[in-house]
């Protein structure tokens, strides 16, 4: 199985299966770092520079750098790991220099320390304050942690990693502390920078206020000690880069501003030899600065200068490699020459935030994924992924089936702007946009050639869409709002599930959730679709439906935990299987494999289950497949699913 919205390859203990039946993760497409306009994004690497760490949702993710630079499509499940121990959105993460432990923080002020090896067990949890933790890092000997953020009274701490014992007070700021860094050489020091425009040095342990600097005229977004401990750099929203002496905290100089620099410097990092600094800027540029000369020595512009090209995070793990983060979450890997010149080596594409839909083009094994960030990513097993910008949240994706004989490799994208877009899988470009003007609840292929789409809308209409526009529409086609739909060109049937009626019986609200069947005699005409049957077995709202490839079966799932399978004959259907009740919550999605004998389903109970119509009592369960629930599944050929 491939898990586009998930993170970690599932260990064998994560699979519950009858004897002789199993599932194995073969590919993982993790989300990109979670970013926010007007804010920095914290990324880090392990000490050798082999793994990049970042936060996404409530998770902490690390990925091997090597495969990403060599080609993202070559990334293996073992190259990706996701830690799911936080319950609220994570904000920062850092691995200890000895690569044994990770510290991560979230928006509630909680810091968790957990293992970077083995079972990745939680070692300790510390609640520091009520606001977000904005930054955290380790001492060089991996025994101390410093953290900073948005507390009311306490805004920064230094503590022993395994006991949480505070080692003095990191004080002096009156607003949110954005960044904190630890000097690992003796005598130890801590430096902080915040939204009060101050850079403050602390001596210790026990740590106490030593001195402050007021040279910045806007938020200080990043402060970092050099690896040798001799210097500190600060960068802020005033486009300034300032250098300080590391031991006493004295001001050395403010770097010369290069011509044309604008906007915030969101992040800064030192080169491993402590001679240069890299910054990530809101002007869509990565800049290399020379410490001794106090000036910029190189810069690189990202993309075409669009909003999503803004650079909001950066790390310098090895002498020849810089990693940066774009506002849209892209990870960019840069080669750094001896003179500081930057050359883009690789870009890692993907999506941010929850995914709403995944689809598989059965003829090419191309995967499509889309969600609330308004992008669709096209992932091929043979080539780097492509990304298409929709601009609004993606709700449905429709790709071609194994029986498609056409030449065009394309898919349809349905978004929250009530538009359908035809997407080329070869170029990653939209070839047509159709304004449906109504929210699409579900969409399926209408004809066997798969050139026309039929959609059921929230306003009770049916709409047929062709390559370049709406072919026909049928207003008020059903009496209530649809909740799911499915179409079988092979059987000439269109199935639409409806909300329950508003009426009550004996003072009790109706539990009648109907599936209306419509026969299709002419796909090219609004008059070619007519009612042909009614199915009334569900007692909860129907959330997903799908016909098997041949149209022999219709599977329907509801918001309880039930999946029903109907045997289709002529223009009617009769119940064939009713015992698939092993999900424990709303079933959100399902799909048929190419053989038409097996079904895969997903639920908000976080599980994915594969069922067989030939042996209804047996199943394969992938437990805890997705934290927060499964939103979409797609069969990929005969024996794989995403």
C-alpha positions in Angstrom: 0.0 0.0 0.0 1.1 3.6 -0.5 0.0 6.2 2.0 0.1 9.7 0.4 -1.3 11.5 3.4 0.5 9.4 5.9 4.0 9.6 7.3 5.7 6.5 8.6 6.1 3.1 7.1 3.9 0.8 9.2 5.8 -1.8 11.3 4.5 -5.4 11.1 2.9 -4.9 14.5 0.7 -2.2 12.9 -1.1 -4.7 10.7 -3.9 -7.0 11.9 -4.5 -9.7 9.4 -5.9 -13.2 9.1 -3.3 -16.0 8.6 -1.8 -15.9 5.1 -3.1 -12.4 4.3 -0.9 -9.3 4.7 -0.3 -5.7 3.5 3.1 -4.1 3.1 4.0 -0.4 2.6 5.8 0.1 -0.7 5.9 3.9 -1.0 5.2 6.9 1.2 4.5 10.4 0.1 4.7 12.6 3.2 3.4 16.1 3.5 5.7 19.1 3.2 6.5 21.4 6.2 3.6 23.4 7.5 4.1 27.1 6.9 2.2 30.3 7.5 2.4 33.7 5.8 4.1 36.3 7.9 5.9 33.7 10.0 9.2 31.7 10.0 9.3 28.0 9.6 11.8 26.0 11.8 13.7 23.2 10.0 16.7 21.3 11.3 18.9 18.4 10.4 20.7 15.7 12.4 24.4 16.3 13.2 25.8 14.5 10.1 23.3 16.3 7.8 21.7 13.0 6.6 18.2 13.8 7.7 16.0 16.9 7.5 13.4 17.4 10.3 10.3 19.5 10.1 6.8 19.9 11.5 3.5 19.2 9.7 0.1 19.2 11.4 0.5 17.5 14.7 3.4 15.4 13.5 7.2 15.6 13.4 8.7 14.3 10.2 12.2 13.4 9.1 13.3 12.4 5.7 16.7 11.2 4.3 18.4 14.0 2.4 20.2 11.7 -0.1 17.2 10.3 -1.9 15.6 13.8 -2.0 18.6 15.2 -3.7 19.0 12.2 -6.1 15.3 12.3 -7.1 12.2 12.4 -4.9 10.6 9.5 -6.8 13.4 7.2 -5.4 12.5 7.8 -1.8 11.8 4.6 0.0 9.5 3.9 3.1 12.6 3.5 5.3 13.8 7.0 4.3 10.7 8.6 5.9 9.7 8.7 9.6 6.8 10.4 11.3 6.4 10.8 15.0 2.7 11.2 16.0 3.1 11.9 19.8 1.7 15.4 19.8 -2.0 16.1 20.0 -1.8 19.7 18.8 0.0 21.4 15.9 3.7 21.1 16.2 5.9 24.1 15.7 9.6 23.1 16.0 11.8 20.0 16.3 15.5 19.4 16.8 17.6 16.2 17.1 20.3 16.0 19.7 23.9 16.1 18.5 24.4 12.5 19.5 21.4 11.5 17.3 19.7 9.7 20.2 16.9 12.1 21.1 14.5 14.6 19.6 12.9 17.6 21.3 9.7 19.0 19.7 7.3 21.7 20.7 3.7 22.6 19.8 1.2 25.4 19.9 0.0 24.6 23.5 3.5 25.3 25.0 4.2 21.6 25.4 7.7 20.2 24.8 8.2 16.5 24.3 11.5 14.6 24.3 11.5 11.3 22.5 13.8 8.7 21.1 15.3 9.0 17.7 16.0 5.3 17.4 14.3 2.0 18.2 10.6 2.4 19.1 10.9 6.2 19.3 9.5 6.2 22.8 8.4 9.3 24.7 11.0 10.1 27.4 9.4 13.2 29.0 6.9 15.9 28.4 7.2 19.4 29.8 4.5 22.1 29.8 6.4 25.4 29.6 3.6 28.0 29.1 0.2 28.5 27.4 1.3 29.8 24.1 3.3 28.3 21.2 6.8 27.0 21.5 8.6 28.8 18.6 12.1 27.4 18.8 14.1 24.7 20.7 17.6 23.4 20.5 20.2 21.2 22.3 23.6 21.8 24.0 26.5 20.3 22.2 26.8 17.4 24.8 23.1 16.5 24.3 22.4 17.1 28.0 20.6 20.4 28.0 17.6 21.9 26.1 16.7 25.5 25.5 13.2 26.6 24.3 11.5 29.9 23.5 8.0 31.0 22.6 4.9 32.9 23.4 4.3 32.7 27.2 2.7 35.3 29.4 5.3 35.5 32.1 7.9 32.8 31.1 8.9 33.1 27.5 12.2 31.1 27.4 13.8 28.3 29.5 17.0 26.3 29.8 16.7 22.9 31.4 18.2 19.5 31.9 16.9 17.2 29.1 15.9 14.2 31.1 14.5 15.8 34.3 13.2 19.1 33.2 15.1 20.9 36.0 15.4 24.6 35.2 19.0 25.9 35.1 18.4 29.6 35.9 16.1 32.1 34.3 16.1 33.2 30.7 14.4 36.5 31.0 14.3 40.1 29.8 11.8 39.9 26.9 8.3 41.6 27.1 6.9 40.0 24.0 7.1 36.6 22.2 10.6 35.1 21.9 11.1 33.9 18.4 14.5 32.3 18.6 16.9 30.8 21.1 20.4 29.4 20.8 22.9 27.7 23.2 26.7 28.2 23.3 28.0 24.7 23.9 31.6 25.8 24.7 32.4 26.8 28.2 31.5 29.3 29.6 27.9 28.4 28.5 25.7 31.1 27.2 22.2 31.5 25.9 21.0 34.1 23.4 17.4 35.0 22.6 15.7 37.2 20.1 12.0 38.3 20.0 9.2 40.5 18.8 10.2 43.2 21.2 13.2 43.8 18.8 15.7 42.8 21.5 18.6 40.4 21.3 19.5 39.3 24.9 22.5 37.4 26.2 22.3 35.2 29.3 25.3 33.9 31.4 25.3 30.7 33.4 24.4 28.2 34.5 22.4 29.0 36.4 21.5 31.4 33.6 20.7 35.0 34.3 20.3 38.2 32.3 23.7 39.6 31.1 23.1 42.3 28.4 20.7 43.3 25.6 21.0 44.9 22.2 18.5 47.2 20.6 19.9 47.5 17.1 17.0 45.8 15.3 14.1 48.0 14.3 11.6 45.2 13.8 11.0 41.6 15.0 14.1 39.5 15.6 13.3 36.2 13.8 16.5 34.2 14.2 19.5 34.1 16.6 22.2 31.5 16.2 25.5 30.7 17.8 28.3 29.7 15.4 29.4 26.1 15.7 32.7 27.2 17.2 30.9 29.3 19.8 32.8 32.5 19.0 30.1 34.4 17.3 26.3 35.0 17.3 24.2 36.2 14.4 20.8 37.8 14.5 18.4 38.4 11.6 15.1 40.1 11.6 12.1 41.6 9.8 14.1 44.9 9.3 16.3 43.0 6.7 19.3 43.4 9.1 22.0 40.9 9.8 24.0 41.7 13.0 27.1 40.0 14.4 28.0 39.7 18.1 30.9 38.3 20.0 29.9 34.9 21.4 31.4 34.8 24.9 30.6 38.3 26.2 27.8 39.2 23.8 29.3 42.4 22.6 28.2 44.0 19.3 30.8 43.5 16.5 29.0 44.9 13.5 25.9 45.2 11.4 26.3 43.7 8.0 26.1 45.9 4.9 22.7 45.7 3.3 23.0 44.7 -0.4 21.2 46.8 -2.9 17.6 45.8 -3.4 17.1 43.8 -0.3 13.5 44.1 1.0 11.2 42.4 3.5 11.9 40.1 6.4 14.8 37.8 6.9 12.9 34.9 8.3 15.7 32.5 9.2 19.5 32.3 9.4 22.0 29.5 9.8 25.8 29.2 10.1 28.1 27.2 7.8 29.8 24.3 9.6 33.2 26.2 9.6 31.6 29.3 11.3 32.8 31.6 8.4 29.6 32.2 6.6 25.9 32.7 7.2 22.9 31.8 5.0 19.6 33.7 5.3 16.1 33.0 4.0 14.1 36.1 3.0 10.7 37.3 2.2 12.0 38.8 -1.0 12.2 35.2 -2.4 16.0 35.0 -2.1 18.6 32.9 -0.4 21.7 34.9 0.6 25.2 33.9 1.6 27.0 36.4 3.9 30.7 36.5 4.8 31.4 36.9 8.5 34.8 38.5 8.2 33.8 40.9 5.4 30.4 41.7 7.0 28.6 41.7 3.6 26.7 39.5 1.2 28.8 37.3 -1.1 26.1 35.5 -3.1 22.4 35.3 -3.6 19.9 33.1 -5.5 16.4 34.0 -6.5 13.7 31.3 -6.1 11.2 30.6 -8.9 9.5 33.5 -10.7 9.2 35.6 -7.5 5.6 34.5 -6.8 4.2 34.7 -3.2 4.7 30.9 -2.7 8.5 31.4 -3.5 9.0 33.3 -0.3 11.8 31.7 1.7 10.8 31.1 5.4 13.2 28.6 6.8 16.8 27.5 6.2 19.5 25.1 7.5 23.2 24.6 6.6 23.9 20.9 7.5 27.2 20.3 5.6 29.8 22.5 3.9 28.4 22.1 0.4 24.7 21.9 1.2 22.0 24.3 2.2 18.3 23.4 2.7 15.5 26.0 2.5 11.8 26.0 2.8 9.3 28.0 0.6 6.1 29.5 1.8 4.2 26.7 0.0 6.3 24.1 1.8 8.7 23.1 -1.0 12.1 21.9 0.3 14.9 23.3 -1.8 18.4 21.7 -1.7 21.3 24.0 -2.8 24.9 23.2 -3.7 27.3 25.8 -2.1 30.5 26.5 -4.0 33.8 27.5 -2.3 33.1 31.2 -3.1 29.5 30.9 -1.7 27.8 30.7 -5.0 24.5 28.9 -4.9 23.1 26.3 -7.4 19.8 24.6 -7.0 20.4 20.8 -6.8 16.8 19.5 -6.2 13.3 20.5 -5.2 11.0 18.4 -3.1 7.3 18.9 -4.1 4.2 17.8 -2.2 1.2 19.1 -0.4 0.6 20.8 2.9 -2.0 20.0 5.5 -4.8 17.4 5.3 -5.5 15.6 2.0 -9.1 15.3 0.8 -8.7 13.1 -2.2 -6.3 10.7 -3.8 -6.7 9.0 -7.2 -4.7 6.6 -9.3 -4.4 6.6 -13.1 -4.6 2.9 -13.6 -2.8 2.8 -16.9 0.4 4.6 -15.7 0.4 4.0 -11.9 0.5 7.8 -11.5 -0.9 9.0 -8.2 -2.7 12.3 -7.7 -3.3 13.9 -4.3 -5.1 17.1 -3.4 -6.3 18.9 -0.3 -7.0 22.1 1.5 -3.8 23.9 0.4 -5.2 24.2 -3.1 -2.6 22.2 -4.9 -2.7 18.9 -6.8 0.5 16.8 -6.9 1.2 14.3 -9.6 3.5 11.5 -8.4 5.0 9.1 -10.9 7.1 6.0 -9.9 9.5 6.9 -12.8 9.9 10.7 -12.6 9.9 13.7 -10.2 6.5 14.9 -9.0 4.7 17.8 -10.6 2.5 20.3 -8.8 -0.5 22.2 -10.2 -2.0 25.2 -8.4 -5.8 25.3 -8.1 -6.0 28.1 -5.5 -9.0 26.6 -3.6 -9.3 23.4 -1.6 -9.4 20.3 -3.7 -12.4 18.0 -2.9 -12.5 15.3 -5.6 -10.0 13.8 -8.1 -11.2 11.6 -11.0 -8.6 9.6 -13.0 -8.9 7.0 -15.7 -9.7 3.3 -15.1 -7.8 0.3 -16.4 -10.2 0.0 -19.2 -9.5 3.4 -20.6 -8.3 3.1 -24.2 -7.8 6.8 -25.0 -4.5 8.5 -25.8 -4.8 11.5 -23.4 -3.4 11.0 -20.0 -5.5 13.4 -17.9 -7.6 13.7 -14.8 -10.4 15.9 -13.5 -10.0 18.1 -10.4 -13.1 19.4 -8.5 -12.5 22.3 -6.0 -14.3 24.4 -3.5 -14.7 27.2 -6.1 -17.4 25.1 -7.8 -15.2 24.6 -10.8 -13.9 21.5 -12.6 -10.4 21.5 -14.2 -9.0 19.1 -16.7 -5.4 18.3 -15.7 -2.7 16.9 -18.0 -0.7 14.2 -16.3 2.1 14.6 -18.8 2.7 18.4 -18.4 1.1 19.1 -15.0 -0.9 21.9 -16.6 -4.6 22.6 -16.6 -6.0 22.3 -20.1 -9.6 23.4 -19.4 -11.6 25.0 -16.6 -15.4 24.5 -16.4 -17.5 26.6 -14.1 -20.2 24.3 -12.7 -21.5 27.0 -10.3 -22.5 24.4 -7.8 -20.6 22.4 -5.2 -19.8 18.9 -6.5 -20.7 16.2 -4.0 -19.4 13.4 -6.2 -18.1 12.8 -9.8 -17.8 9.7 -12.0 -17.2 8.8 -15.6 -20.5 8.8 -17.5 -19.4 6.9 -20.7 -17.3 3.9 -21.4 -14.8 5.9 -23.4 -14.3 8.1 -20.3 -14.6 11.4 -22.1 -17.6 12.7 -20.2 -18.2 13.2 -16.4 -21.4 13.2 -14.5 -21.5 15.0 -11.2 -24.1 15.3 -8.4 -24.2 18.7 -6.8 -25.3 20.1 -3.4 -28.2 21.9 -5.1 -29.8 18.6 -6.1 -28.7 18.8 -9.7 -27.0 16.5 -12.1 -24.3 18.0 -14.4 -22.5 16.4 -17.3 -19.1 17.8 -18.2 -17.1 17.2 -21.4 -13.5 18.1 -22.3 -14.2 21.8 -22.7 -17.5 22.6 -20.9 -20.9 21.7 -19.5 -22.7 19.3 -21.9 -26.0 19.3 -20.0 -27.5 19.8 -16.6 -30.6 18.5 -14.9 -31.8 20.8 -12.1 -33.8 19.4 -9.1 -33.0 15.9 -10.2 -33.4 14.5 -6.7 -35.7 15.6 -3.8 -32.9 16.2 -1.2 -29.3 17.1 -1.1 -27.0 14.3 -2.3 -24.3 12.9 0.0 -22.5 10.6 -2.4 -22.8 9.3 -6.0 -21.4 6.7 -8.3 -21.8 5.7 -12.0 -21.3 2.5 -14.0 -21.1 3.1 -17.7 -21.0 -0.7 -18.2 -24.4 -1.1 -16.6 -25.8 2.3 -17.6 -26.6 3.2 -14.0 -26.1 6.3 -11.9 -26.5 5.9 -8.1 -27.1 8.9 -5.8 -27.4 8.8 -2.0 -29.5 11.4 -0.3 -29.9 13.1 3.0 -32.7 11.8 5.2 -36.1 13.6 5.0 -36.9 16.4 7.4 -40.1 14.6 8.5 -40.5 12.8 11.8 -42.5 9.6 12.5 -44.1 9.5 16.0 -41.8 12.4 17.1 -38.7 10.5 16.0 -36.6 11.9 13.2 -36.5 9.7 10.1 -33.6 7.3 9.6 -34.4 6.8 6.0 -31.2 7.2 3.9 -32.0 6.3 0.3 -30.0 5.4 -2.7 -31.7 6.5 -5.9 -30.8 4.5 -9.1 -31.0 6.2 -12.5 -30.8 4.4 -15.8 -28.7 6.0 -18.5 -30.0 5.4 -22.1 -28.2 8.3 -23.7 -25.2 9.9 -22.0 -25.3 12.8 -24.4 -28.7 14.1 -23.5 -30.4 15.3 -20.3 -33.4 13.3 -21.4 -31.3 10.1 -21.4 -31.3 9.7 -17.6 -34.4 8.5 -15.7 -35.2 6.9 -12.3 -34.9 3.1 -12.2 -34.8 2.0 -8.6 -34.6 2.7 -4.9 -32.3 1.1 -2.3 -33.3 1.5 1.4 -31.1 -0.5 3.8 -28.8 2.2 5.3 -29.7 3.7 8.7 -27.0 6.3 8.7 -26.0 9.0 6.2 -24.3 7.4 3.2 -20.8 8.8 2.9 -19.3 6.9 -0.1 -20.3 4.7 -3.0 -18.5 3.0 -5.8 -19.5 0.6 -8.6 -17.1 -2.3 -9.4 -15.3 -2.0 -12.8 -17.8 -4.3 -14.5 -20.8 -2.8 -12.7 -21.6 -6.2 -11.2 -21.6 -4.7 -7.7 -22.3 -1.4 -6.0 -20.5 -0.8 -2.6 -22.0 1.8 -0.3 -20.7 3.0 3.1 -22.3 5.1 5.8 -21.4 7.4 8.7 -22.1 4.6 11.2 -19.6 1.9 10.4 -21.4 -0.2 7.8 -20.4 -1.1 4.2 -23.1 -2.8 2.1 -22.5 -4.5 -1.2 -25.4 -4.7 -3.8 -25.6 -7.1 -6.7 -26.6 -5.2 -9.8 -29.0 -6.8 -12.3 -30.5 -4.8 -15.1 -31.7 -1.5 -13.8 -32.0 -2.7 -10.2 -29.9 -4.0 -7.3 -30.3 -6.4 -4.4 -28.4 -6.6 -1.1 -25.6 -9.2 -1.3 -23.3 -8.5 1.7 -24.3 -6.7 4.9 -21.7 -8.0 7.5 -18.9 -5.6 6.7 -19.1 -3.7 10.0 -15.5 -3.9 11.3 -14.8 -0.1 11.1 -15.6 1.6 14.4 -16.7 5.0 13.0 -17.7 6.8 9.8 -16.5 5.2 6.7 -15.3 8.0 4.5 -14.1 6.4 1.3 -13.9 3.1 -0.7 -12.7 1.8 -4.0 -12.7 -1.4 -6.0 -9.6 -3.2 -7.2 -9.3 -4.0 -10.9 -10.5 -7.5 -10.5 -13.9 -6.3 -9.2 -13.7 -8.8 -6.3 -12.0 -6.8 -3.6 -12.8 -3.5 -2.0 -10.6 -1.1 0.1 -12.2 1.2 2.6 -11.0 4.0 4.9 -12.6 5.5 8.0 -12.1 8.2 10.6 -11.2 5.4 12.9 -7.8 5.7 11.2 -7.9 2.2 9.8 -7.8 0.9 6.2 -9.5 -2.5 5.5 -9.4 -4.6 2.3 -12.5 -6.8 1.8 -13.3 -9.7 -0.5 -16.8 -10.3 -2.0 -15.8 -14.0 -2.5 -14.9 -14.5 1.2 -16.9 -11.8 3.0 -15.7 -12.9 6.5 -12.0 -12.4 5.8 -10.2 -9.1 5.6 -6.9 -7.3 5.8 -6.7 -4.5 8.3 -4.0 -1.8 8.3 -4.5 -0.3 11.7 -3.7 3.3 12.6 -2.9 4.0 9.0 -3.5 7.8 9.3 -3.6 9.8 12.4 -6.8 11.8 12.5 -8.6 9.5 10.1 -8.5 8.3 6.5 -10.1 10.7 4.0 -9.5 8.9 0.7 -8.4 5.6 -0.8 -7.6 4.5 -4.3 -6.9 1.1 -5.7 -3.7 1.0 -7.8 -3.8 -2.0 -10.2 -4.5 -5.5 -9.0 -2.8 -5.7 -5.6 -1.9 -2.2 -4.5 -3.8 0.7 -3.0 -3.1 4.3 -1.8 
